[in-house]
Amino acid sequence: MKDHELSAVECVIPATLQDVPLPDVSRVMQYLRPQFSVDELSSAIVRQWQSGYRLAVAYCDGLVVGVAGFVLGEKLAWGKHMYIDDLVVDESMRSKGIGDALLQCCQTHAESHGCVSLHLDSGTQRTRAHGFYFAHGMPISSFHFNKSIG
């Protein structure tokens, strides 16, 4: 998609898994999750869909150019919320408003489902992404700790 003229970006949240263009979504998701093949990502999306994982898909001229994977939930600390697990734009299409459109699509969807907040984690090495989130009014509000088990 190099040297692609950007036309209007359309963001869609597919209602069913059958409406998700899995190979195209997985190809874009690979920019964020390069340790997985397209087939592995597609299989993971299918499995996670059963637990409430959903997608916002950004299209430009009919091509998938960005994707955000999220879940809606409720926690004592956050109330009803949207947690964005994955937000990525095709590398050749970055800095063209696609991430803005995806984040706005997610926020609109969250609001329409009664959510009071939007959350995500971003790897400490992703400083460019951090600037994007800061610019969208998302300050760092906590540290995320994890431990591998098993």
C-alpha positions, -999 to +999 in steps of 0.1 A: +000+000+000+030+023-004+023+057-020-014+051-016-035+082-018-056+084+013-093+088+007-120+087+033-114+062+062-144+041+072-143+023+106-167-006+111-173-028+141-185-061+126-215-076+143-205-112+136-173-131+131-185-139+096-183-102+088-146-100+098-122-102+069-098-124+090-068-127+066-067-089+060-073-081+097-046-106+107-022-092+081-025-057+097-024-072+132+010-087+124+026-052+126+018-053+163+021-090+169+049-101+145+057-132+166+025-148+151+017-159+115-015-146+098-031-181+103-022-181+141-037-146+145-068-156+126-072-186+149-066-165+180-093-140+169-118-168+164-111-182+199-111-149+216-144-139+198-161-165+220-150-146+251-163-112+239-133-099+219-144-076+192-128-056+164-130-021+149-117-023+114-105+007+094-109+006+056-096+029+030-107+022-006-120-012+005-086-022+020-081-030+057-056-004+069-061-005+106-076-026+134-084-023+171-093-054+191-112-047+223-135-061+250-162-045+270-163-052+307-169-040+342-145-037+371-147-022+406-117+000+398-130+012+364-168+007+363-182-003+329-153+002+304-138-007+271-103-023+272-084-020+239-061-050+236-047-042+202-046-010+181-025-010+150-023+007+116-006-006+085+030+007+086+027+023+052-005+042+062+006+057+096+002+094+104-028+097+081-056+099+106-064+062+106-055+057+143-076+087+152-105+072+133-101+039+151-098+054+185-129+076+179-148+046+166-140+027+198-149+056+220-183+060+202-190+023+205-180+023+242-202+053+250-232+037+231-228+006+254-228+027+286-190+026+293-176+053+314-139+048+305-115+036+279-083+017+288-053+002+271-017-009+278+011+001+256+046-016+256+072+006+273+093+006+240+064+020+219+072+057+225+057+069+192+024+052+203+026+069+237+028+103+220-004+094+201-022+084+233-011+115+252-024+136+223-057+119+226-061+127+263-050+094+276-024+100+304-005+072+321-027+063+351-010+032+365+017+007+360+009-028+347+027-057+363+028-092+350+044-125+358+047-155+335+034-187+351+033-223+340 
